[in-house]
Amino acid sequence: MFFGYVLWLRSFGYEMRAMHIFTNRDFLAGLVCLLISALVLWQAQAYDMGSLRSMGPGYLPRFLGMSLCVLGLVTMAMSAKTATAFPKLNVRALVCITVAIVVFALLMRPAGLFLATMMLVYLCGLSEKTFKPIKLTALGLVLCLISYLVFILSLNMPIRLFPWSF
């Protein structure tokens, strides 16, 4: 099957080395999309599909599962253009961003949206080689403003903005 895939891609003019297809990020992303869509479609079988006029609870999950399947197949087919090896794993970015998300989740309730968002932005900024505090401050303030407008004003969610709120 694999060689059939390679021959099919060569018929469209894609040249690639055969072993790079399995180490290609796009190919693996398409494969993950296919696996997730198979899981969604399998779980959606338990719900009634209904009809187009009267959609049942299984209509949307099946539609989304099929759409994800098509996107996964397209991603896998187009992965021959980008057949390169994986880049080196950036451990510093992985650790900084993971820690930033955990700190945000832990600070959200006691410290409020403003301080939690600013800590998130600064900790994520540590993942880069050059720390730019002015740009990070501007980004944090813009994210705080957008979060305030969306979650507190528009959606009326009970989120404290500062520790002394409420």
N, C-alpha and C positions, 0 to 999 in steps of 0.2 A: 504494500500500500504506500509505503514511504517513497519508493522509487517512482511509483505512478504519480505521486504529488510533485516530485522533482521534474519529471518529464512534462507534466501538465504546465508547470511554471515556465519551463524552458520554451514551451510552445508559444508563450506570450512574450518571449524575449528576455526573460529574467535569467541571468547567469549567476550561479552561486556555488559555493562548495557544499557538498552534501551534509557534512557533519555540523555546519554552522546553523542549520535550520532548528535544531533542537536546543541550541544555546542562544537563540535569538529572543530578545525580550518581547518583541511584538508577537511572535509565535506562541510563546508561553502565556502571554496575556490573553490571546485569543482562545487558547486551550482552557484557561481558568474561566473565561466567559462561558465557554461551552459547558463546563462542569457545573457552574452555578445555574445556568439555564436548565440543564437537565434536572438538577435538584428542585428548582422552582416548578418545572412542569410536572415532576413526579408528585410534589406536594399539592399541586393544584388539581390533581385528579380527584381528590376527596370532595371537591366543591362542584356544585351544579354550574354548568357553563351558561345555560339560558340561551337566549337568542339575541339578535341585534336590537330588536325592539324592547325586549325585557331582559336586560343583562343580569345574569346570576352572579353570585359571589366569586365564582371561578373564572369569570371572563377576563378581568383585568390581570390576574396573575398569569394566565395562559398567554395573553397578548404580550405582556412584558417578558415572559420567558422565551417566547418565539422571537421577539425583537432582539433580545440579548443573544440568542443563538445565531441570528443572522449577522449581528455585529461581530460576534466572535469568529464566524467563518470569513467575513470580509477582512478582519484584522489578520487572521492566519494567512489568507491568500496574499495580502499586501506585505507580509513580513519578508518576502524574498528580496524586496528592494533594500531592506535595512539589515541584511544578514551580516551582523558583526558580533563579536564576542561581548560578554557582559563587561560593563565598566567595573573598575575597582570599587569595592564597597567602602563608603565613607562612614566609618564607625562613629566618628565624632558627631556628625549630623544626626545619625540614628539615635545616639544616646541623648543628645541635647533636645531634640524634638520630642522624644518619648518622655523625658523628664519634664519638659515644659507642659505637655498635655496633662500629666499627672498633677503637677503643681497647680495648674489652672483649675482642675477639678476639685482639688483640696482647698483652694483659696476662694472659690466662687461664693460660697455661703458666708464664711466669716468676714472676708475682706471686701467683698463687693465686686461688681463688674469692672470698675475702673482699675483697681489694683491688680486683680487677677489677669485682666487683659494686658496690662503693661508688663507684668512679670512674664506672661506667655511670649510676648514679642521680644523682650530682652533675652530670655533664655533661648529662644529660637535663633536670635542674632548671634549667640555664642557659637553656633554651628559653623559659621563662616570664618575664614582665616583672618579677615579684617573686621573688627568690631566698629560699627559706625553709629555712635549714640544719637546723633542728630536725626539721621534718617529713621532710626528705630523709634525714637520719640514721636516723630511725625506720623509714622505708620501706626503706632499704638494709639495716638490721639484720634486718628481717623477711624480706626477700628472701634474704638470706644464710642465715638459719635454715631457710627452706623449701627452698632449693637444697641445703643440707647434708643435711637429712632425706631428700629425694627422691633426689638423685644419689649421695651418698656412702654414707649408711647403708642406704637401701632398695635401690637398684640396684647398690650396691657398685662404682661406677665409680672408676677410679684417677685422681681429681682431687685435686690438692693444695689444702688449705684456706688455708694461709699459705705465704709463700715458703720458710720453713724446714721445711715438712712433707716427709715421705718420708725 
